[in-house]
């Protein structure tokens, strides 16, 4: 069996949850399709399929057969090095064969290529690379590939606006004329027959031009053996319009209701226009991330400095970045020193110092100095590209909480049609018409049926979850928190216990000097001598002493007669003096008294530190303590978690004394110590048996089994390998405060989803019976329906400005 392939397709023309179901159902009909998830908010279909059984054309065909389209971008490229028309035909064939290219036309006479492509599958950089590989050169004329979907959405908004304005031009005078006549404001002339013909003339363009999309959508939906919102709108507005035709012709007595159909369509157009604009804002975080990437890069090739499109930087290129410029790709500094603002990706506000050997991330801002760095990751492999891909994948996935809305949406429209028909039957046959009421039983039943049809809103249910997930994941990305799926976003809001790995999570993961105690010698002098001895050692404790001496700017001497006493320490001659650095046994071996340091040694070891005696000549004149020190943000992060009512547990392979000392410093009372790496997952499982929803926080690599076992694994990232971690949640910058932020963001997003679902359900539960009972006229029903989905989207947008209060 061939390997499964996953792609994302931008779908156009969807209006409600039933459209989503129709697209998913049709895609799944194609042979070889394993799964299909369609998101109404992002307007994308995420499809997993077997390429041996299904092709991209098959998937597109299924979407189009359902009555929907695929958003496409267009590249306009000037070509160089075309020799003749055969070259043009060969290049056209190569371009057409590239997955994601819908149409390619290459003109030898114009030396130009026009390519229509799917922006989620291929970029203009891919097109230029293929042209280059074919032996030609392309100069770009058209817009950026990343803008193709934005342009499609902008075009949709403009179309909605044009139809809305057209609807208002005809509907406002029609509404004023009809209402004025009903309230007797216009005098006898308003009741003459020609006025009805005028109202019909005003209503007809609204019904069949402004409202044509609903007829088309209803036809496509019914053709696919389903029913969506378009069916309800088409039925409701048509009932009012076509009832008025025989009244207009004089074959049926009564009142015309042309204004009802026109107002229904125009009010729903208002709602759809506002909804389209608001939905555009839900993807603002992704747009901002894409906008971070600089368009050009300055590189050195063949000994010359040149400026090229950032997409054309190759691995191994030397890139030059001046102060105030953005880094185009990821790399390693080879020359120069500066500070780099990484806040746009990591959420950390302080600039980070960079020098030779340090890693740098593309799209970050160089602050003060000139940097030369070697490109290590370009194109789709950069940290920014990985972050964008992770956020898009999360937004395309479905949260478990959405399942209820999906099940209800599947039967919603047929149920509403049944209720509407029942409403008509009850009002027509069972409820007598009072004598003082002028309308007939048929007219009254029709009005109440139309109200039921247009009050029902499946859109709000379809948008309730994906809009909140989209805004929530986008807000998380801005804070350096990456949720790899909407399920992870939902689960994080239900966490009750947070397990934190010690090394590398709560602590730096690198031993550092914490204390120096001396007797008859200066601190710096003691450290200088000890570091000089440790210069010949490769032990982590020795490296910590050496690092501290270098940090203080001390002059290190080369040791003579270096001798390592395994398990005890090291000895050497430094500037003619014998210097020993080690434990009690080392001192005993050389016959040196150290009893007067016992109290200090015991105290330091109780604090979880490794204490080393230092002897110069014939006396032990000091103690240097080394420990894995806490990160600056650990105490604050743990306190924030505890204030949120979460149980905090520390997990480590260290001994109980060291573990207890570190836990005490951060305020954790529950410690699981001396746990081997292979046993961590079992410890997580034992906590889960206590009915706890457990989050595991670790480095994402060493803790992979435990991260996978926990309900929510949270990996502390480095800003580069964000996609490599086994965890469903990644903190890009490594800031531990990201853990309470992630949980708080998840809780707020989950609360927003519940608010949206409550509104969507309660709206329909209350107003459909109200309309059936005759308490709502069709025009008020249409207004309520139009603004229900706008409310849901607007409520989700509040997450964009969410302040979690955790700094």
C-alpha positions in Angstrom: 0.0 0.0 0.0 1.4 3.4 -0.9 2.0 6.1 1.7 -0.9 8.3 2.7 -0.7 12.0 1.6 -2.3 15.0 3.2 -3.1 18.3 1.5 -5.1 21.4 2.3 -7.4 22.9 -0.3 -9.0 26.4 -0.2 -12.7 26.0 -0.8 -15.0 28.8 -1.9 -18.8 29.2 -1.8 -19.5 27.7 1.7 -22.0 29.6 3.8 -23.0 27.3 6.7 -22.4 24.1 8.5 -24.4 22.1 6.0 -22.1 23.3 3.3 -19.2 21.8 5.3 -21.0 18.5 5.6 -21.8 18.5 1.8 -18.1 19.1 0.9 -16.8 16.5 3.4 -19.3 14.0 2.2 -18.5 14.5 -1.5 -14.7 14.4 -1.0 -15.0 11.1 0.9 -16.8 9.6 -2.1 -13.5 9.7 -4.1 -11.6 6.4 -4.1 -8.6 6.4 -1.8 -9.8 9.2 0.5 -9.0 8.3 4.1 -10.3 11.4 5.9 -11.6 14.9 5.1 -12.0 17.8 7.5 -13.6 21.0 6.3 -13.3 24.2 8.3 -16.0 26.9 7.6 -14.0 29.7 9.1 -10.7 29.1 7.3 -12.6 27.8 4.3 -10.1 25.0 3.9 -10.5 21.2 3.4 -7.8 19.1 4.9 -7.7 15.8 3.0 -5.7 12.6 3.7 -5.7 10.2 0.7 -3.9 7.4 -1.1 -2.2 9.0 -4.2 -2.2 5.6 -5.9 -6.0 5.6 -5.9 -7.0 9.2 -6.0 -5.5 12.3 -7.7 -5.7 16.0 -7.0 -8.0 16.4 -10.0 -10.4 13.8 -8.5 -10.6 15.7 -5.2 -11.2 19.1 -7.0 -13.8 17.4 -9.2 -15.7 16.1 -6.1 -15.7 19.6 -4.5 -16.9 21.2 -7.8 -19.6 18.5 -8.2 -20.9 19.5 -4.8 -21.4 23.0 -6.1 -18.3 24.7 -4.6 -15.1 26.1 -6.0 -11.3 26.1 -5.3 -9.6 29.4 -4.6 -6.7 30.0 -7.0 -3.8 32.4 -7.4 -2.3 33.7 -10.7 1.3 34.2 -11.4 2.5 36.5 -14.3 6.1 35.8 -15.1 8.5 37.3 -17.7 10.7 34.5 -19.1 14.3 34.7 -20.3 16.4 32.2 -22.3 13.6 30.8 -24.3 15.2 29.8 -27.6 12.1 28.8 -29.7 8.5 27.7 -29.4 9.6 24.1 -28.5 11.1 25.5 -25.3 7.8 27.2 -24.5 5.9 24.0 -25.0 8.3 22.0 -22.9 8.2 24.5 -20.1 4.4 24.6 -20.3 4.3 20.9 -20.0 6.6 20.9 -17.0 4.6 23.6 -15.2 1.3 21.7 -15.9 2.7 18.6 -14.3 3.6 20.4 -11.0 1.0 19.4 -8.3 -1.2 22.4 -7.5 -1.0 24.0 -10.9 -4.4 24.2 -12.5 -3.5 25.9 -15.8 -0.3 27.0 -17.4 0.2 29.1 -20.6 3.6 29.9 -21.9 4.0 32.3 -24.9 7.3 32.3 -26.8 6.3 35.5 -28.7 5.6 37.4 -25.5 8.2 35.5 -23.4 5.7 35.3 -20.7 4.1 32.6 -18.5 0.7 32.8 -16.9 0.1 30.2 -14.3 -3.1 29.6 -12.3 -2.4 27.6 -9.2 -3.7 26.5 -5.7 -1.8 28.7 -3.2 -2.0 26.1 -0.4 -0.1 23.5 -2.6 2.4 25.6 -4.6 4.0 29.0 -4.3 5.4 31.4 -6.8 8.8 30.6 -5.4 8.2 26.9 -6.4 7.2 28.0 -9.9 10.4 30.1 -10.3 12.5 27.2 -9.0 10.9 24.8 -11.5 11.5 27.3 -14.4 15.1 27.7 -13.2 15.6 23.9 -13.0 14.3 23.6 -16.6 17.1 25.9 -17.7 15.2 29.2 -18.0 14.8 32.3 -15.8 11.7 34.0 -14.5 11.1 37.6 -13.4 8.1 38.1 -11.2 5.3 40.5 -12.2 2.3 39.4 -10.2 1.5 39.6 -6.4 2.9 37.3 -3.7 1.6 33.8 -3.6 0.6 34.1 0.0 -1.9 36.8 -0.9 -3.9 34.6 -3.3 -6.4 33.4 -0.6 -6.6 36.9 0.8 -7.5 38.2 -2.6 -10.2 35.5 -3.0 -11.7 36.5 0.3 -11.5 40.2 -0.6 -13.2 39.5 -3.8 -16.0 37.7 -1.9 -16.4 40.7 0.4 -16.6 43.1 -2.5 -19.2 40.9 -4.2 -21.3 40.7 -1.0 -21.0 44.5 -0.7 -22.1 45.1 -4.3 -25.1 42.8 -3.9 -26.0 44.4 -0.6 -25.9 47.9 -2.1 -28.1 46.8 -5.0 -30.5 45.2 -2.6 -30.7 48.3 -0.4 -31.3 50.5 -3.5 -34.5 48.6 -4.4 -35.6 47.4 -0.9 -35.5 50.7 1.0 -38.1 52.5 -1.2 -40.1 49.3 -1.5 -40.2 48.9 2.3 -41.1 52.6 2.8 -43.9 52.4 0.2 -45.4 49.2 1.7 -45.2 50.2 5.3 -46.6 53.7 4.5 -49.5 52.2 2.7 -50.2 49.7 5.6 -50.2 52.5 8.1 -52.3 54.8 5.8 -49.6 57.5 5.4 -49.8 57.9 1.6 -53.4 58.5 1.0 -55.9 56.8 -1.5 -53.4 56.7 -4.4 -51.2 54.1 -2.6 -54.1 51.5 -2.9 -54.4 51.8 -6.7 -53.5 48.7 -8.8 -50.4 50.3 -10.4 -48.7 50.6 -7.0 -48.7 46.8 -6.7 -47.0 46.6 -10.1 -44.4 49.2 -8.9 -43.7 47.1 -5.8 -43.3 44.0 -8.0 -40.9 45.9 -10.2 -38.8 46.9 -7.1 -38.9 43.4 -5.6 -38.1 41.3 -8.7 -34.4 42.4 -9.0 -33.9 41.7 -5.3 -35.5 38.3 -5.5 -33.7 37.0 -8.6 -30.5 39.1 -8.9 -29.5 39.9 -5.3 -31.0 36.5 -4.1 -29.8 34.4 -7.0 -26.9 32.9 -5.0 -29.5 31.4 -2.6 -31.4 29.7 -5.4 -28.2 28.4 -6.9 -26.9 27.2 -3.4 -30.3 25.6 -2.7 -30.2 23.7 -6.0 -26.7 22.4 -5.5 -27.5 21.4 -1.9 -30.7 19.5 -2.9 -28.8 17.9 -5.9 -26.4 16.5 -3.3 -29.3 15.1 -1.3 -28.9 17.6 1.6 -30.4 20.8 2.7 -28.6 24.0 3.8 -29.3 27.5 4.9 -29.8 28.5 1.2 -32.8 26.2 1.0 -34.5 27.9 3.9 -33.9 31.4 2.5 -35.0 30.4 -1.0 -38.1 28.8 0.3 -39.0 31.6 2.7 -38.5 34.5 0.3 -40.0 32.7 -2.6 -43.2 31.8 -0.6 -43.8 35.5 0.0 -42.9 36.6 -3.6 -44.8 33.9 -5.5 -47.9 34.2 -3.2 -48.0 37.9 -4.2 -48.0 37.2 -8.0 -51.6 35.9 -8.2 -52.7 38.7 -5.9 -51.0 41.1 -8.4 -52.8 39.5 -11.3 -56.2 39.6 -9.6 -56.7 35.9 -9.5 -56.4 35.8 -5.6 -57.8 38.3 -3.2 -55.7 39.8 -0.5 -52.5 41.8 0.2 -49.2 41.5 -1.7 -46.1 40.7 0.3 -43.3 41.6 -2.2 -41.6 43.7 0.5 -41.3 40.6 2.8 -39.2 38.6 0.3 -37.0 41.6 -0.6 -36.4 42.6 3.1 -35.6 38.9 4.0 -33.0 38.7 1.2 -31.5 42.2 1.9 -31.3 41.7 5.7 -29.5 38.4 5.2 -27.2 40.0 2.7 -26.3 42.6 5.5 -25.5 39.7 7.9 -23.5 37.9 5.3 -21.5 41.0 4.5 -20.7 41.7 8.1 -19.9 38.0 8.7 -17.5 37.9 5.7 -15.7 41.0 7.1 -15.5 39.6 10.6 -14.3 36.2 9.3 -11.5 38.0 7.5 -10.3 39.4 10.8 -10.2 35.9 12.5 -7.2 35.0 10.3 -5.4 38.3 11.2 -2.8 36.4 13.3 -1.8 34.2 10.3 -1.6 37.3 8.1 0.7 39.0 10.6 3.0 36.0 10.8 3.2 35.8 7.0 3.8 39.6 6.9 6.9 39.1 9.2 8.9 37.6 6.4 11.1 40.1 4.6 10.7 40.1 0.8 14.5 40.4 0.0 17.8 39.1 1.3 21.3 40.4 0.9 23.8 37.6 0.3 27.4 37.0 -0.8 27.8 34.9 -3.9 30.9 34.5 -6.0 32.6 37.1 -3.8 30.0 39.8 -4.5 27.3 41.2 -2.4 23.8 41.0 -4.1 20.2 41.4 -3.2 17.8 38.6 -4.2 14.2 37.5 -3.3 14.2 35.9 0.2 12.6 32.8 -1.3 15.8 32.2 -3.4 18.3 32.0 -0.5 20.0 28.6 -0.5 21.3 26.6 2.4 25.0 27.6 2.9 24.6 31.1 1.5 26.3 33.8 3.6 23.6 36.4 4.5 24.3 40.0 5.6 21.9 41.8 7.9 22.4 45.4 8.8 21.0 47.1 12.0 17.2 47.6 11.8 16.7 44.9 9.1 14.9 41.6 9.5 16.7 38.3 9.1 15.3 36.5 5.9 16.0 32.9 6.9 17.3 30.8 9.8 21.0 30.3 10.3 24.2 30.4 12.4 26.2 33.6 13.0 29.7 33.5 11.5 30.8 37.1 12.0 29.6 40.1 14.0 27.8 40.8 17.2 24.3 42.3 17.8 21.1 41.9 19.8 18.1 40.4 18.0 14.4 41.1 18.8 12.7 37.7 18.7 9.4 38.8 20.4 7.4 38.4 17.2 8.0 34.6 17.3 8.8 33.8 21.0 6.7 36.4 22.8 9.8 37.4 24.9 10.2 41.1 25.0 14.0 41.4 25.8 16.4 41.3 22.8 18.8 38.4 22.7 22.5 38.8 22.3 24.0 37.1 19.3 27.6 36.4 18.3 29.6 33.9 16.3 28.2 30.3 16.7 24.8 31.5 17.9 21.6 30.4 16.1 19.3 33.1 14.6 15.7 32.8 13.5 14.3 34.2 10.2 11.8 37.1 10.4 13.4 38.4 13.7 14.7 42.0 13.9 18.4 42.8 14.1 18.8 45.7 16.5 22.3 47.3 16.7 25.2 45.5 14.9 25.9 44.0 11.5 25.6 40.3 11.3 26.9 37.8 8.8 25.4 34.3 9.1 25.2 31.1 7.2 21.8 30.1 6.1 20.8 26.7 7.6 17.1 26.6 6.9 15.3 28.2 4.0 11.8 28.2 2.5 9.3 25.8 4.1 11.9 24.6 6.6 12.4 27.9 8.5 11.0 28.3 12.0 8.5 30.9 10.8 7.2 28.6 8.0 6.9 25.7 10.5 5.0 27.9 12.9 2.6 29.1 10.2 2.1 25.5 9.1 1.4 24.3 12.7 -1.1 27.1 13.3 -2.9 26.4 10.0 -3.1 22.7 10.8 -4.5 23.5 14.2 -7.1 25.8 12.7 -8.1 23.2 10.1 -8.6 20.5 12.7 -11.9 19.9 14.5 -12.2 20.2 18.3 -14.2 17.4 20.1 -16.7 19.9 21.4 -17.7 20.6 17.8 -19.1 17.1 17.4 -22.4 18.0 19.0 -22.9 21.0 16.6 -22.0 18.8 13.6 -24.6 16.2 14.6 -27.3 18.8 15.1 -26.4 20.6 11.8 -26.8 17.4 9.8 -30.5 17.2 10.6 -31.2 20.8 11.4 -32.5 22.1 8.0 -34.8 19.1 7.3 -36.1 19.5 10.8 -36.8 23.2 10.3 -38.6 22.5 7.0 -40.8 19.9 8.8 -41.6 22.4 11.6 -42.4 25.1 9.0 -44.8 22.7 7.2 -46.4 21.7 10.5 -46.7 25.4 11.4 -48.6 26.0 8.1 -50.9 23.1 8.7 -51.7 24.0 12.3 -52.4 27.7 11.5 -54.4 26.8 8.3 -56.6 24.0 9.5 -56.6 24.1 13.3 -56.5 27.7 14.4 -59.6 29.7 13.4 -59.2 33.2 12.0 -60.8 35.8 14.3 -63.6 37.8 12.6 -61.8 41.2 13.1 -58.7 40.0 11.3 -58.6 40.9 7.5 -56.1 38.2 6.3 -57.2 34.8 5.2 -56.3 31.6 6.9 -54.0 30.7 4.0 -52.1 34.1 4.2 -51.8 33.9 7.9 -50.4 30.3 7.8 -48.0 31.3 5.0 -46.6 34.3 7.0 -45.9 32.1 10.1 -44.3 29.4 7.9 -42.0 31.9 6.3 -41.1 33.3 9.7 -40.0 29.8 10.8 -38.0 29.2 7.6 -36.0 32.5 7.9 -35.5 32.6 11.7 -33.6 29.2 11.7 -29.8 29.7 11.7 -27.5 26.8 11.1 -24.6 29.2 10.4 -24.2 30.2 14.0 -23.8 26.5 15.0 -21.3 26.0 12.2 -19.2 29.0 13.2 -19.3 28.7 17.0 -16.3 26.4 17.4 -14.0 27.1 14.4 -14.0 30.9 14.8 -13.0 30.7 18.4 -10.3 28.0 17.7 -9.0 30.1 14.8 -8.7 33.3 16.9 -7.4 31.4 19.9 -4.6 29.5 18.1 -3.6 32.7 16.3 -3.4 34.7 19.6 -1.4 31.8 21.0 1.1 32.0 18.1 1.5 35.7 18.8 2.5 34.9 22.4 4.9 32.1 21.4 2.4 29.3 22.2 1.8 26.8 19.4 -1.2 24.5 19.6 -0.8 21.7 17.1 -4.5 20.8 17.0 -7.8 22.3 18.2 -8.1 19.2 20.3 -5.0 20.2 22.2 -6.4 23.7 22.6 -9.6 22.3 24.1 -7.9 19.7 26.4 -5.5 22.3 27.9 -8.6 24.1 29.3 -9.5 21.0 31.3 -6.1 20.4 32.9 -6.1 19.8 36.7 -2.5 18.7 37.3 0.7 20.0 35.8 3.8 17.8 36.0 7.1 19.7 35.5 10.3 18.0 34.6 13.2 19.4 36.6 16.2 19.5 34.4 16.0 21.9 31.5 12.4 22.9 32.4 12.4 24.3 36.0 16.2 24.6 35.9 18.7 25.7 33.2 20.0 22.2 32.6 23.6 23.4 33.0 25.5 23.4 36.3 26.6 26.8 37.6 28.6 28.1 40.5 26.2 29.2 43.3 28.5 29.7 46.3 32.1 30.4 47.1 33.3 30.2 50.7 36.9 31.1 51.6 39.3 31.2 54.5 42.5 33.3 54.2 42.1 33.8 50.4 40.2 36.1 48.1 37.0 34.7 46.3 38.4 35.5 42.9 41.8 34.1 43.7 40.2 30.8 44.9 38.0 30.6 41.8 41.0 31.5 39.5 43.1 28.7 40.9 40.3 26.1 40.8 39.4 27.1 37.2 43.1 26.8 36.2 43.1 23.2 37.5 39.7 22.4 35.9 41.0 23.7 32.5 42.3 20.2 31.9 39.1 18.5 33.0 36.0 17.6 30.9 33.7 17.1 33.9 30.5 19.2 33.9 31.3 20.5 37.4 34.7 21.6 36.2 33.2 23.3 33.2 30.8 25.2 35.5 33.8 26.5 37.5 35.7 27.5 34.4 32.6 29.2 33.0 32.2 31.3 36.2 35.8 32.3 36.1 35.5 33.4 32.5 32.3 35.3 33.3 34.2 37.2 36.0 37.0 37.9 33.6 39.7 36.1 35.6 43.1 35.3 34.1 43.3 31.5 33.8 46.7 29.8 34.0 47.8 26.6 32.3 48.1 23.7 34.8 51.1 21.5 35.1 51.1 17.8 36.2 47.4 17.5 35.9 46.0 14.4 37.5 42.3 13.3 37.6 41.3 11.2 40.6 38.2 9.4 39.3 35.3 9.8 41.6 37.3 12.1 43.9 38.4 15.2 42.0 41.4 16.7 40.2 44.9 17.9 41.2 47.5 20.1 39.4 50.4 22.5 39.8 49.4 26.1 39.2 52.1 28.7 39.2 54.3 26.5 41.4 51.5 25.7 43.9 49.7 22.4 44.3 45.9 22.9 43.9 43.3 20.3 44.7 39.6 20.5 43.8 37.4 17.6 44.9 35.5 15.9 47.7 36.4 14.7 51.2 38.1 11.6 50.0 40.5 13.6 47.8 41.5 15.7 50.8 41.9 12.5 52.9 44.1 10.9 50.3 46.5 13.9 50.4 46.3 14.0 54.2 44.7 17.5 54.4 42.4 18.4 57.3 39.0 19.6 56.3 36.8 19.1 59.4 36.2 22.8 59.9 34.3 22.9 56.6 31.9 20.0 57.6 29.0 22.3 58.7 29.2 24.2 55.4 29.4 21.0 53.3 26.4 19.5 55.1 24.3 22.7 54.6 25.2 23.1 50.9 24.4 19.5 50.2 21.0 19.8 52.0 20.3 22.6 49.6 20.7 20.3 46.6 24.2 21.6 45.7 27.4 19.7 44.9 30.1 21.1 47.2 33.8 20.8 46.3 36.7 21.5 48.6 39.6 23.6 47.3 43.1 23.1 48.8 46.1 25.4 48.0 49.4 24.1 49.1 49.0 22.3 52.4 45.6 23.7 53.6 42.0 23.5 52.5 41.1 27.2 52.1 37.7 27.2 50.5 34.5 25.5 49.2 32.9 26.0 45.8 29.3 24.9 45.4 27.8 24.0 42.0 24.2 23.3 41.2 21.8 23.3 38.3 20.2 26.7 38.9 16.6 27.7 38.5 15.4 29.7 35.5 14.4 33.2 36.4 10.8 32.6 35.5 10.3 29.2 37.2 9.1 30.6 40.6 6.7 33.0 39.0 5.3 30.4 36.6 4.7 27.8 39.3 3.0 30.4 41.5 0.8 31.4 38.6 -0.2 27.7 38.1 -1.0 27.3 41.7 -3.1 30.5 41.8 -5.1 29.0 38.9 -6.1 26.2 41.2 -3.8 23.6 39.5 -1.9 20.8 41.3 1.8 21.1 40.6 4.2 18.1 40.7 8.0 18.0 40.0 9.3 14.9 38.2 13.1 14.2 38.2 15.7 11.5 38.1 17.8 13.3 40.7 18.1 12.1 44.4 15.5 13.1 46.9 17.7 15.7 48.6 18.5 17.6 45.4 14.9 17.3 44.2 13.4 18.5 47.5 15.8 21.5 47.6 14.8 22.6 44.0 11.1 22.0 44.7 11.3 24.1 47.9 12.8 27.0 46.0 9.8 27.1 43.5 7.1 26.3 46.1 6.3 22.7 44.9 5.4 20.3 47.7 4.8 17.2 45.6 8.0 15.6 44.2 8.6 12.4 42.3 12.3 11.8 42.5 14.8 9.1 41.3 12.5 8.4 38.3 14.4 6.8 35.4 13.6 8.2 31.9 11.7 5.0 31.0 9.6 5.2 34.1 8.3 8.8 33.6 5.3 7.7 31.4 4.3 5.2 34.1 4.3 7.9 36.7 2.1 10.1 34.6 -0.3 7.1 34.1 -0.5 6.6 37.9 -1.5 10.3 38.3 -4.2 9.8 35.6 -5.7 6.9 37.6 -6.6 9.5 40.3 -9.1 11.1 37.9 -6.7 13.9 37.1 -6.3 15.6 33.7 -2.6 15.7 33.5 -0.3 18.1 31.6 3.4 17.1 31.3 5.9 19.9 30.7 9.3 18.8 29.3 12.0 19.4 26.7 10.1 17.6 24.0 12.8 15.1 23.2 14.0 13.3 26.3 10.5 13.3 27.8 8.7 12.1 24.6 7.0 9.0 26.2 5.8 11.1 29.2 4.6 13.9 26.9 2.7 11.4 24.8 1.1 9.7 27.8 -0.2 12.9 29.3 -3.6 14.3 28.2 -1.6 17.5 27.2 2.1 17.4 26.5 3.8 20.8 26.6 7.3 21.0 25.1 9.7 23.8 26.0 11.0 24.8 22.6 14.2 26.7 21.4 12.6 28.8 18.7 13.9 26.6 15.9 12.8 22.9 16.0 9.2 23.8 16.8 7.8 21.0 14.7 10.1 18.3 16.0 8.7 18.0 19.5 6.4 15.1 20.3 4.1 17.4 22.3 0.8 18.8 21.0 1.7 22.2 22.6 5.0 23.9 22.0 6.4 27.0 23.8 8.6 28.5 21.1 10.7 30.8 23.4 11.3 28.4 26.3 9.7 30.8 28.7 8.0 28.7 31.5 5.4 31.4 32.0 4.1 30.1 28.7 2.6 27.1 30.5 0.1 29.2 32.6 -0.5 31.4 29.6 -1.4 28.4 27.4 -3.8 27.0 30.0 -5.4 30.4 30.6 -5.8 31.0 26.9 -7.3 27.5 26.4 -9.7 28.2 29.3 -10.8 31.5 27.8 -11.1 30.0 24.3 -13.2 27.1 25.7 -15.4 29.6 27.5 -15.9 31.5 24.3 -16.8 28.3 22.4 -19.4 27.4 25.1 -20.8 30.9 24.9 -21.1 30.7 21.1 -22.7 27.2 21.2 -25.1 28.3 24.0 -26.1 31.3 21.9 -26.4 29.3 18.7 -28.6 26.6 20.3 -30.7 28.8 22.6 -31.4 31.2 19.7 -32.9 28.4 17.7 -34.6 26.7 20.6 -36.4 29.9 21.7 -37.0 31.7 18.4 -38.2 28.8 16.1 -41.1 28.0 18.5 -41.8 31.8 18.8 -42.0 32.1 15.1 -44.2 29.0 14.8 -46.5 30.5 17.5 -46.9 33.6 15.5 -44.9 36.0 17.7 -42.5 37.0 14.9 -43.1 38.5 11.5 -40.9 37.3 8.7 -38.9 40.6 8.4 -38.0 40.6 12.1 -37.1 36.9 11.9 -34.7 37.6 8.9 -33.1 40.4 10.9 -32.5 38.1 13.9 -31.2 35.4 11.7 -28.8 37.7 9.9 -27.2 39.0 13.1 -27.0 35.7 15.0 -23.9 34.5 13.1 -22.4 38.0 13.3 -22.7 37.8 17.1 -20.9 34.4 17.2 -18.0 35.7 15.0 -17.7 39.0 16.9 -17.7 37.2 20.3 -14.8 35.0 19.0 -12.9 38.1 17.9 -12.7 39.4 21.4 -10.0 36.8 22.0 -7.7 38.8 19.7 -7.3 41.5 22.4 -7.2 39.0 25.3 -4.9 40.0 28.2 -4.1 37.0 30.3 -2.5 39.0 33.0 0.6 36.7 33.2 3.8 38.5 32.4 
